[in-house]
Amino acid sequence: MALNKEEKNVCVQNFGKNASDTGSTQVQVALLTKRIQALTAHLKANHGDAVAKRSLSLLVGKRRSLLDYLARTDRDAYIKLIESLGLRK
């Protein structure tokens, strides 16, 4: 369920500070969200894939911890990010 290079570049351009900013919290959350969406689509077609279910729960947990960090450090960026990604909270 890896993202291709074009999808990653689009996320970096939309959420990063510059074209090479791949480590910021906003970019990491956006990339995790794309991977979560891909895994969710895979699991809808393959209900019994236990490894994918575990991977999905790990990704959701990592995204949650990054979002919690962003909410603590930069509340405005957090609100803007969850609105642009369409996440609940």
KOLGU-4560 file (N, C-alpha, C; in nm, 3 decimals, padded with zeros to 5 digits):
<recs>
<n_xx: 00.081 n_yy: -00.118 n_zz: 00.000 ca_xx: 00.000 ca_yy: 00.000 ca_zz: 00.000 c_xx: 00.086 c_yy: 00.126 c_zz: 00.000 mol: A seq: 1 type: MET>
<n_xx: 00.203 n_yy: 00.116 n_zz: -00.057 ca_xx: 00.292 ca_yy: 00.231 ca_zz: -00.059 c_xx: 00.242 c_yy: 00.336 c_zz: -00.158 mol: A seq: 2 type: ALA>
<n_xx: 00.270 n_yy: 00.459 n_zz: -00.128 ca_xx: 00.232 ca_yy: 00.569 ca_zz: -00.217 c_xx: 00.338 c_yy: 00.586 c_zz: -00.324 mol: A seq: 3 type: LEU>
<n_xx: 00.294 n_yy: 00.624 n_zz: -00.443 ca_xx: 00.394 ca_yy: 00.649 ca_zz: -00.547 c_xx: 00.453 c_yy: 00.789 c_zz: -00.531 mol: A seq: 4 type: ASN>
<n_xx: 00.554 n_yy: 00.816 n_zz: -00.610 ca_xx: 00.630 ca_yy: 00.939 ca_zz: -00.594 c_xx: 00.546 c_yy: 01.064 c_zz: -00.620 mol: A seq: 5 type: LYS>
<n_xx: 00.456 n_yy: 01.057 n_zz: -00.717 ca_xx: 00.374 ca_yy: 01.173 ca_zz: -00.750 c_xx: 00.280 c_yy: 01.208 c_zz: -00.634 mol: A seq: 6 type: GLU>
<n_xx: 00.219 n_yy: 01.107 n_zz: -00.572 ca_xx: 00.129 ca_yy: 01.132 ca_zz: -00.459 c_xx: 00.204 c_yy: 01.194 c_zz: -00.342 mol: A seq: 7 type: GLU>
<n_xx: 00.326 n_yy: 01.146 n_zz: -00.317 ca_xx: 00.405 ca_yy: 01.203 ca_zz: -00.209 c_xx: 00.442 c_yy: 01.348 c_zz: -00.238 mol: A seq: 8 type: LYS>
<n_xx: 00.480 n_yy: 01.375 n_zz: -00.363 ca_xx: 00.517 ca_yy: 01.512 ca_zz: -00.398 c_xx: 00.399 c_yy: 01.607 c_zz: -00.385 mol: A seq: 9 type: ASN>
<n_xx: 00.279 n_yy: 01.561 n_zz: -00.420 ca_xx: 00.160 ca_yy: 01.646 ca_zz: -00.406 c_xx: 00.136 c_yy: 01.678 c_zz: -00.259 mol: A seq: 10 type: VAL>
<n_xx: 00.148 n_yy: 01.579 n_zz: -00.172 ca_xx: 00.130 ca_yy: 01.603 ca_zz: -00.028 c_xx: 00.236 c_yy: 01.699 c_zz: 00.026 mol: A seq: 11 type: CYS>
<n_xx: 00.359 n_yy: 01.683 n_zz: -00.017 ca_xx: 00.466 ca_yy: 01.771 ca_zz: 00.030 c_xx: 00.441 c_yy: 01.914 c_zz: -00.017 mol: A seq: 12 type: VAL>
<n_xx: 00.398 n_yy: 01.931 n_zz: -00.141 ca_xx: 00.370 ca_yy: 02.065 ca_zz: -00.192 c_xx: 00.252 c_yy: 02.130 c_zz: -00.123 mol: A seq: 13 type: GLN>
<n_xx: 00.147 n_yy: 02.051 n_zz: -00.093 ca_xx: 00.027 ca_yy: 02.107 ca_zz: -00.031 c_xx: 00.046 c_yy: 02.139 c_zz: 00.116 mol: A seq: 14 type: ASN>
<n_xx: 00.121 n_yy: 02.057 n_zz: 00.189 ca_xx: 00.128 ca_yy: 02.072 ca_zz: 00.334 c_xx: 00.266 c_yy: 02.111 c_zz: 00.386 mol: A seq: 15 type: PHE>
<n_xx: 00.369 n_yy: 02.107 n_zz: 00.303 ca_xx: 00.502 ca_yy: 02.142 ca_zz: 00.348 c_xx: 00.532 c_yy: 02.289 c_zz: 00.335 mol: A seq: 16 type: GLY>
<n_xx: 00.640 n_yy: 02.329 n_zz: 00.399 ca_xx: 00.682 ca_yy: 02.470 ca_zz: 00.392 c_xx: 00.753 c_yy: 02.501 c_zz: 00.260 mol: A seq: 17 type: LYS>
<n_xx: 00.824 n_yy: 02.399 n_zz: 00.206 ca_xx: 00.888 ca_yy: 02.411 ca_zz: 00.075 c_xx: 00.887 c_yy: 02.274 c_zz: 00.009 mol: A seq: 18 type: ASN>
<n_xx: 00.947 n_yy: 02.263 n_zz: -00.108 ca_xx: 00.940 ca_yy: 02.139 ca_zz: -00.187 c_xx: 01.016 c_yy: 02.023 c_zz: -00.124 mol: A seq: 19 type: ALA>
<n_xx: 01.112 n_yy: 02.052 n_zz: -00.037 ca_xx: 01.191 ca_yy: 01.945 ca_zz: 00.024 c_xx: 01.154 c_yy: 01.921 c_zz: 00.171 mol: A seq: 20 type: SER>
<n_xx: 01.045 n_yy: 01.977 n_zz: 00.216 ca_xx: 01.003 ca_yy: 01.965 ca_zz: 00.356 c_xx: 00.919 c_yy: 01.839 c_zz: 00.374 mol: A seq: 21 type: ASP>
<n_xx: 00.987 n_yy: 01.727 n_zz: 00.398 ca_xx: 00.915 ca_yy: 01.601 ca_zz: 00.415 c_xx: 00.902 c_yy: 01.559 c_zz: 00.560 mol: A seq: 22 type: THR>
<n_xx: 00.968 n_yy: 01.630 n_zz: 00.650 ca_xx: 00.971 ca_yy: 01.588 ca_zz: 00.788 c_xx: 00.877 c_yy: 01.662 c_zz: 00.880 mol: A seq: 23 type: GLY>
<n_xx: 00.811 n_yy: 01.767 n_zz: 00.830 ca_xx: 00.723 ca_yy: 01.842 ca_zz: 00.919 c_xx: 00.602 c_yy: 01.757 c_zz: 00.958 mol: A seq: 24 type: SER>
<n_xx: 00.544 n_yy: 01.790 n_zz: 01.069 ca_xx: 00.432 ca_yy: 01.712 ca_zz: 01.123 c_xx: 00.314 c_yy: 01.712 c_zz: 01.026 mol: A seq: 25 type: THR>
<n_xx: 00.286 n_yy: 01.824 n_zz: 00.963 ca_xx: 00.173 ca_yy: 01.833 ca_zz: 00.872 c_xx: 00.191 c_yy: 01.739 c_zz: 00.753 mol: A seq: 26 type: GLN>
<n_xx: 00.311 n_yy: 01.732 n_zz: 00.697 ca_xx: 00.337 ca_yy: 01.644 ca_zz: 00.583 c_xx: 00.327 c_yy: 01.498 c_zz: 00.626 mol: A seq: 27 type: VAL>
<n_xx: 00.382 n_yy: 01.467 n_zz: 00.742 ca_xx: 00.376 ca_yy: 01.329 ca_zz: 00.789 c_xx: 00.232 c_yy: 01.284 c_zz: 00.810 mol: A seq: 28 type: GLN>
<n_xx: 00.148 n_yy: 01.370 n_zz: 00.867 ca_xx: 00.008 ca_yy: 01.336 ca_zz: 00.889 c_xx: -00.064 c_yy: 01.319 c_zz: 00.755 mol: A seq: 29 type: VAL>
<n_xx: -00.034 n_yy: 01.404 n_zz: 00.659 ca_xx: -00.098 ca_yy: 01.394 ca_zz: 00.528 c_xx: -00.060 c_yy: 01.264 c_zz: 00.458 mol: A seq: 30 type: ALA>
<n_xx: 00.067 n_yy: 01.226 n_zz: 00.466 ca_xx: 00.111 ca_yy: 01.101 ca_zz: 00.405 c_xx: 00.050 c_yy: 00.980 c_zz: 00.475 mol: A seq: 31 type: LEU>
<n_xx: 00.042 n_yy: 00.985 n_zz: 00.607 ca_xx: -00.022 ca_yy: 00.875 ca_zz: 00.679 c_xx: -00.169 c_yy: 00.865 c_zz: 00.644 mol: A seq: 32 type: LEU>
<n_xx: -00.235 n_yy: 00.977 n_zz: 00.625 ca_xx: -00.376 ca_yy: 00.977 ca_zz: 00.589 c_xx: -00.397 c_yy: 00.912 c_zz: 00.454 mol: A seq: 33 type: THR>
<n_xx: -00.310 n_yy: 00.941 n_zz: 00.358 ca_xx: -00.319 ca_yy: 00.878 ca_zz: 00.226 c_xx: -00.301 c_yy: 00.727 c_zz: 00.237 mol: A seq: 34 type: LYS>
<n_xx: -00.204 n_yy: 00.683 n_zz: 00.318 ca_xx: -00.181 ca_yy: 00.539 ca_zz: 00.335 c_xx: -00.298 c_yy: 00.473 c_zz: 00.405 mol: A seq: 35 type: ARG>
<n_xx: -00.357 n_yy: 00.542 n_zz: 00.502 ca_xx: -00.473 ca_yy: 00.488 ca_zz: 00.574 c_xx: -00.590 c_yy: 00.472 c_zz: 00.478 mol: A seq: 36 type: ILE>
<n_xx: -00.612 n_yy: 00.569 n_zz: 00.391 ca_xx: -00.721 ca_yy: 00.560 ca_zz: 00.295 c_xx: -00.700 c_yy: 00.443 c_zz: 00.199 mol: A seq: 37 type: GLN>
<n_xx: -00.577 n_yy: 00.421 n_zz: 00.156 ca_xx: -00.547 ca_yy: 00.310 ca_zz: 00.066 c_xx: -00.570 c_yy: 00.176 c_zz: 00.136 mol: A seq: 38 type: ALA>
<n_xx: -00.526 n_yy: 00.165 n_zz: 00.261 ca_xx: -00.545 ca_yy: 00.041 ca_zz: 00.336 c_xx: -00.693 c_yy: 00.015 c_zz: 00.365 mol: A seq: 39 type: LEU>
<n_xx: -00.769 n_yy: 00.119 n_zz: 00.390 ca_xx: -00.912 ca_yy: 00.105 ca_zz: 00.415 c_xx: -00.981 c_yy: 00.050 c_zz: 00.291 mol: A seq: 40 type: THR>
<n_xx: -00.945 n_yy: 00.102 n_zz: 00.175 ca_xx: -01.003 ca_yy: 00.052 ca_zz: 00.050 c_xx: -00.965 c_yy: -00.094 c_zz: 00.027 mol: A seq: 41 type: ALA>
<n_xx: -00.841 n_yy: -00.128 n_zz: 00.060 ca_xx: -00.797 ca_yy: -00.267 ca_zz: 00.046 c_xx: -00.876 c_yy: -00.360 c_zz: 00.139 mol: A seq: 42 type: HIS>
<n_xx: -00.898 n_yy: -00.315 n_zz: 00.261 ca_xx: -00.969 ca_yy: -00.400 ca_zz: 00.357 c_xx: -01.117 c_yy: -00.415 c_zz: 00.324 mol: A seq: 43 type: LEU>
<n_xx: -01.176 n_yy: -00.320 n_zz: 00.253 ca_xx: -01.315 ca_yy: -00.336 ca_zz: 00.212 c_xx: -01.329 c_yy: -00.451 c_zz: 00.114 mol: A seq: 44 type: LYS>
<n_xx: -01.226 n_yy: -00.474 n_zz: 00.031 ca_xx: -01.229 ca_yy: -00.583 ca_zz: -00.065 c_xx: -01.176 c_yy: -00.714 c_zz: -00.006 mol: A seq: 45 type: ALA>
<n_xx: -01.090 n_yy: -00.705 n_zz: 00.094 ca_xx: -01.026 ca_yy: -00.823 ca_zz: 00.153 c_xx: -01.047 c_yy: -00.823 c_zz: 00.304 mol: A seq: 46 type: ASN>
<n_xx: -01.162 n_yy: -00.871 n_zz: 00.346 ca_xx: -01.200 ca_yy: -00.863 ca_zz: 00.487 c_xx: -01.110 c_yy: -00.945 c_zz: 00.579 mol: A seq: 47 type: HIS>
<n_xx: -01.055 n_yy: -01.053 n_zz: 00.531 ca_xx: -00.979 ca_yy: -01.142 ca_zz: 00.618 c_xx: -00.832 c_yy: -01.114 c_zz: 00.627 mol: A seq: 48 type: GLY>
<n_xx: -00.785 n_yy: -01.006 n_zz: 00.573 ca_xx: -00.642 ca_yy: -00.975 ca_zz: 00.572 c_xx: -00.601 c_yy: -00.921 c_zz: 00.709 mol: A seq: 49 type: ASP>
<n_xx: -00.554 n_yy: -01.009 n_zz: 00.794 ca_xx: -00.521 ca_yy: -00.973 ca_zz: 00.932 c_xx: -00.399 c_yy: -00.882 c_zz: 00.939 mol: A seq: 50 type: ALA>
<n_xx: -00.304 n_yy: -00.902 n_zz: 00.850 ca_xx: -00.183 ca_yy: -00.820 ca_zz: 00.852 c_xx: -00.218 c_yy: -00.676 c_zz: 00.815 mol: A seq: 51 type: VAL>
<n_xx: -00.306 n_yy: -00.659 n_zz: 00.718 ca_xx: -00.347 ca_yy: -00.524 ca_zz: 00.679 c_xx: -00.426 c_yy: -00.456 c_zz: 00.791 mol: A seq: 52 type: ALA>
<n_xx: -00.506 n_yy: -00.533 n_zz: 00.864 ca_xx: -00.580 ca_yy: -00.476 ca_zz: 00.977 c_xx: -00.484 c_yy: -00.426 c_zz: 01.084 mol: A seq: 53 type: LYS>
<n_xx: -00.381 n_yy: -00.503 n_zz: 01.111 ca_xx: -00.283 ca_yy: -00.463 ca_zz: 01.211 c_xx: -00.207 c_yy: -00.340 c_zz: 01.164 mol: A seq: 54 type: ARG>
<n_xx: -00.168 n_yy: -00.339 n_zz: 01.037 ca_xx: -00.097 ca_yy: -00.224 ca_zz: 00.982 c_xx: -00.183 c_yy: -00.099 c_zz: 00.988 mol: A seq: 55 type: SER>
<n_xx: -00.311 n_yy: -00.115 n_zz: 00.961 ca_xx: -00.401 ca_yy: 00.000 ca_zz: 00.966 c_xx: -00.410 c_yy: 00.056 c_zz: 01.107 mol: A seq: 56 type: LEU>
<n_xx: -00.422 n_yy: -00.032 n_zz: 01.206 ca_xx: -00.432 ca_yy: 00.018 ca_zz: 01.343 c_xx: -00.303 c_yy: 00.085 c_zz: 01.388 mol: A seq: 57 type: SER>
<n_xx: -00.188 n_yy: 00.036 n_zz: 01.343 ca_xx: -00.061 ca_yy: 00.100 ca_zz: 01.376 c_xx: -00.050 c_yy: 00.238 c_zz: 01.312 mol: A seq: 58 type: LEU>
<n_xx: -00.092 n_yy: 00.249 n_zz: 01.186 ca_xx: -00.087 ca_yy: 00.377 ca_zz: 01.118 c_xx: -00.180 c_yy: 00.479 c_zz: 01.182 mol: A seq: 59 type: LEU>
<n_xx: -00.300 n_yy: 00.435 n_zz: 01.220 ca_xx: -00.395 ca_yy: 00.525 ca_zz: 01.284 c_xx: -00.340 c_yy: 00.574 c_zz: 01.418 mol: A seq: 60 type: VAL>
<n_xx: -00.275 n_yy: 00.486 n_zz: 01.493 ca_xx: -00.215 ca_yy: 00.525 ca_zz: 01.620 c_xx: -00.102 c_yy: 00.624 c_zz: 01.602 mol: A seq: 61 type: GLY>
<n_xx: -00.020 n_yy: 00.602 n_zz: 01.501 ca_xx: 00.091 ca_yy: 00.695 ca_zz: 01.475 c_xx: 00.037 c_yy: 00.832 c_zz: 01.432 mol: A seq: 62 type: LYS>
<n_xx: -00.066 n_yy: 00.831 n_zz: 01.347 ca_xx: -00.125 ca_yy: 00.959 ca_zz: 01.305 c_xx: -00.188 c_yy: 01.032 c_zz: 01.423 mol: A seq: 63 type: ARG>
<n_xx: -00.253 n_yy: 00.956 n_zz: 01.513 ca_xx: -00.315 ca_yy: 01.017 ca_zz: 01.630 c_xx: -00.211 c_yy: 01.083 c_zz: 01.719 mol: A seq: 64 type: ARG>
<n_xx: -00.097 n_yy: 01.016 n_zz: 01.738 ca_xx: 00.005 ca_yy: 01.075 ca_zz: 01.824 c_xx: 00.066 c_yy: 01.199 c_zz: 01.759 mol: A seq: 65 type: SER>
<n_xx: 00.084 n_yy: 01.198 n_zz: 01.627 ca_xx: 00.135 ca_yy: 01.317 ca_zz: 01.560 c_xx: 00.034 c_yy: 01.432 c_zz: 01.568 mol: A seq: 66 type: LEU>
<n_xx: -00.095 n_yy: 01.400 n_zz: 01.555 ca_xx: -00.197 ca_yy: 01.504 ca_zz: 01.565 c_xx: -00.204 c_yy: 01.561 c_zz: 01.707 mol: A seq: 67 type: LEU>
<n_xx: -00.188 n_yy: 01.475 n_zz: 01.807 ca_xx: -00.185 ca_yy: 01.523 ca_zz: 01.945 c_xx: -00.067 c_yy: 01.617 c_zz: 01.968 mol: A seq: 68 type: ASP>
<n_xx: 00.048 n_yy: 01.581 n_zz: 01.914 ca_xx: 00.166 ca_yy: 01.667 ca_zz: 01.926 c_xx: 00.142 c_yy: 01.802 c_zz: 01.859 mol: A seq: 69 type: TYR>
<n_xx: 00.084 n_yy: 01.798 n_zz: 01.739 ca_xx: 00.058 ca_yy: 01.922 ca_zz: 01.667 c_xx: -00.044 c_yy: 02.009 c_zz: 01.740 mol: A seq: 70 type: LEU>
<n_xx: -00.144 n_yy: 01.946 n_zz: 01.801 ca_xx: -00.244 ca_yy: 02.022 ca_zz: 01.877 c_xx: -00.181 c_yy: 02.089 c_zz: 01.999 mol: A seq: 71 type: ALA>
<n_xx: -00.083 n_yy: 02.023 n_zz: 02.061 ca_xx: -00.016 ca_yy: 02.082 ca_zz: 02.176 c_xx: 00.074 c_yy: 02.198 c_zz: 02.137 mol: A seq: 72 type: ARG>
<n_xx: 00.145 n_yy: 02.184 n_zz: 02.025 ca_xx: 00.247 ca_yy: 02.281 ca_zz: 01.990 c_xx: 00.195 c_yy: 02.397 c_zz: 01.904 mol: A seq: 73 type: THR>
<n_xx: 00.105 n_yy: 02.368 n_zz: 01.809 ca_xx: 00.058 ca_yy: 02.472 ca_zz: 01.717 c_xx: -00.090 c_yy: 02.448 c_zz: 01.687 mol: A seq: 74 type: ASP>
<n_xx: -00.176 n_yy: 02.504 n_zz: 01.771 ca_xx: -00.320 ca_yy: 02.477 ca_zz: 01.762 c_xx: -00.380 c_yy: 02.524 c_zz: 01.629 mol: A seq: 75 type: ARG>
<n_xx: -00.336 n_yy: 02.637 n_zz: 01.578 ca_xx: -00.391 ca_yy: 02.689 ca_zz: 01.452 c_xx: -00.357 c_yy: 02.597 c_zz: 01.335 mol: A seq: 76 type: ASP>
<n_xx: -00.234 n_yy: 02.548 n_zz: 01.330 ca_xx: -00.194 ca_yy: 02.456 ca_zz: 01.224 c_xx: -00.271 c_yy: 02.324 c_zz: 01.234 mol: A seq: 77 type: ALA>
<n_xx: -00.298 n_yy: 02.280 n_zz: 01.357 ca_xx: -00.374 ca_yy: 02.158 ca_zz: 01.380 c_xx: -00.516 c_yy: 02.171 c_zz: 01.324 mol: A seq: 78 type: TYR>
<n_xx: -00.581 n_yy: 02.281 n_zz: 01.356 ca_xx: -00.718 ca_yy: 02.302 ca_zz: 01.309 c_xx: -00.723 c_yy: 02.311 c_zz: 01.157 mol: A seq: 79 type: ILE>
<n_xx: -00.627 n_yy: 02.383 n_zz: 01.100 ca_xx: -00.622 ca_yy: 02.396 ca_zz: 00.955 c_xx: -00.598 c_yy: 02.261 c_zz: 00.888 mol: A seq: 80 type: LYS>
<n_xx: -00.512 n_yy: 02.180 n_zz: 00.948 ca_xx: -00.478 ca_yy: 02.049 ca_zz: 00.890 c_xx: -00.596 c_yy: 01.953 c_zz: 00.894 mol: A seq: 81 type: LEU>
<n_xx: -00.665 n_yy: 01.944 n_zz: 01.007 ca_xx: -00.776 ca_yy: 01.848 ca_zz: 01.014 c_xx: -00.892 c_yy: 01.892 c_zz: 00.925 mol: A seq: 82 type: ILE>
<n_xx: -00.908 n_yy: 02.022 n_zz: 00.904 ca_xx: -01.012 ca_yy: 02.068 ca_zz: 00.812 c_xx: -00.976 c_yy: 02.036 c_zz: 00.668 mol: A seq: 83 type: GLU>
<n_xx: -00.850 n_yy: 02.054 n_zz: 00.632 ca_xx: -00.810 ca_yy: 02.028 ca_zz: 00.493 c_xx: -00.806 c_yy: 01.879 c_zz: 00.461 mol: A seq: 84 type: SER>
<n_xx: -00.778 n_yy: 01.796 n_zz: 00.561 ca_xx: -00.777 ca_yy: 01.651 ca_zz: 00.537 c_xx: -00.914 c_yy: 01.587 c_zz: 00.558 mol: A seq: 85 type: LEU>
<n_xx: -01.005 n_yy: 01.660 n_zz: 00.618 ca_xx: -01.138 ca_yy: 01.606 ca_zz: 00.641 c_xx: -01.143 c_yy: 01.507 c_zz: 00.756 mol: A seq: 86 type: GLY>
<n_xx: -01.060 n_yy: 01.529 n_zz: 00.858 ca_xx: -01.058 ca_yy: 01.441 ca_zz: 00.974 c_xx: -01.152 c_yy: 01.493 c_zz: 01.081 mol: A seq: 87 type: LEU>
<n_xx: -01.199 n_yy: 01.402 n_zz: 01.165 ca_xx: -01.287 ca_yy: 01.441 ca_zz: 01.276 c_xx: -01.204 c_yy: 01.471 c_zz: 01.398 mol: A seq: 88 type: ARG>
<n_xx: -01.256 n_yy: 01.555 n_zz: 01.485 ca_xx: -01.202 ca_yy: 01.579 ca_zz: 01.619 c_xx: -01.259 c_yy: 01.705 c_zz: 01.672 mol: A seq: 89 type: LYS>
</recs>
